[in-house]
Amino acid sequence: MTAAKHSDTSSFGQPLLSEPHYSHPQPPQYVIVLPPRLSHYRHRLLRKSCQRRLICATIILFLAAAAYVLWPSDPQISVVRLSLDRLHFHTTPQISLDVTLDLTVKVWNKDFYSIAYDSLVVAIGYREKRLGFMTSDGGRIRARGSSYVNATLQLDGAEVLSDVILLLEDLTKGAIPFDTESEISGKLGLFFFDLPLKAKISCEVIVNTRNQTIARQNCYPE
């Protein structure tokens, strides 16, 4: 009887059902594995794209450089010789002067095409007033070449009524300032088009009235 009671007591001390254990669910994890062929294909596409961009940039730079070099431009002119052959003043019937001026103009064609100029116009002025001008014949200048044009400007009885006082002052000083302008105009035949060209140079000339020579000259292109 004692043993049976002890067995019943031990059965009451143990729990009949165990408490359930709850755990939080873990988020799913995905692993993407790319095949080696796909990665190599993308690398090849990227390399071809870079090559195309490099080729396009090279072509654009080449075309820009070619356009800069081949684009036509106006010729350059310079006065290589300027001499005074005659200078004479008249006081009757009105104040005027006679001037004979010889000059040589160098025309340089820096383009890769030959140009044809129609004429060379040389003008002379005093105190920003034109006294007269002359026109020479035209010609042709080869590509990347130069040509020398001789011109003689002769004025007889050029009136200077508006600047008589200044002219008398210059005569007293023994030096008269003259302004000369040399302008060449022509055209360049490019394919089926004729492009007009023009160049101009101005010179400030100081003439010594005592020995009738050029004391100083300063030329600058325009």
Disulfide bonds with the S-S distance in Angstrom:
Cys203-Cys219 2.06
